[in-house]
Amino acid sequence: MLMHLLLCKPCRKYTSKNTKLTHLIKKSKLKTCSEKEKKAWKNSIEKEMAKGES
């Protein structure tokens, strides 16, 4: 694989960007929402959209 990255410019570029993105995501310490939170947000959005339709 290393030999391929040395010879293939598009793959080198992709790998570089992917490595940077991975580092940024780990550094940011992102947290995911629980299913309960997702459902609450979804219900809230649906209520707001229903208000706009009437």
N, C-alpha and C positions, 0 to 999 in steps of 0.2 A: 504494500500500500504506500509506503513512504516513497518508493521509486516512482510510483504513479503520480504522486503529488509533486514530485520534482519535475516531471515532464508535462503535466497537464495544468495549464494556467487556469481554466475555469474551475477545476476542482480545488486548486490551491486557494483561489479567491473565495469560493464557497466555504471551505474549511476554516479560513481565517475569520470570515464573518460569523460563522456558526460558533466558533470558539469564543469570540467577543460577546455574542449574545448570551451564551451559556454562562459566562463569567458575570455578566451584568445581572442576570436573573438570580444567580446564587447570591450575589452581593446585595441585592435589594431585599432579600428575605421575604419574598412574597408569601402571603398566606391565602389559602383557598377558603371559600365559603362552604359552610355546611349545607346539607340538603334542606334543612329547615329554613335557613336564611334565604336560600335560592327561591324556595316556594313563597316565602313572605314577600320578597321583591317582585316575583312574578305576579302575585295577587295584587300588589299595590299598583303595578304598571297596568294591569288589566282594568282595575277600577278607574284609574286616571283616563285611560283610553275610552272607557265606557262613558265617562263624563263628557268627553270631547265629542262623542258621536251624537249625544242627545241635544 
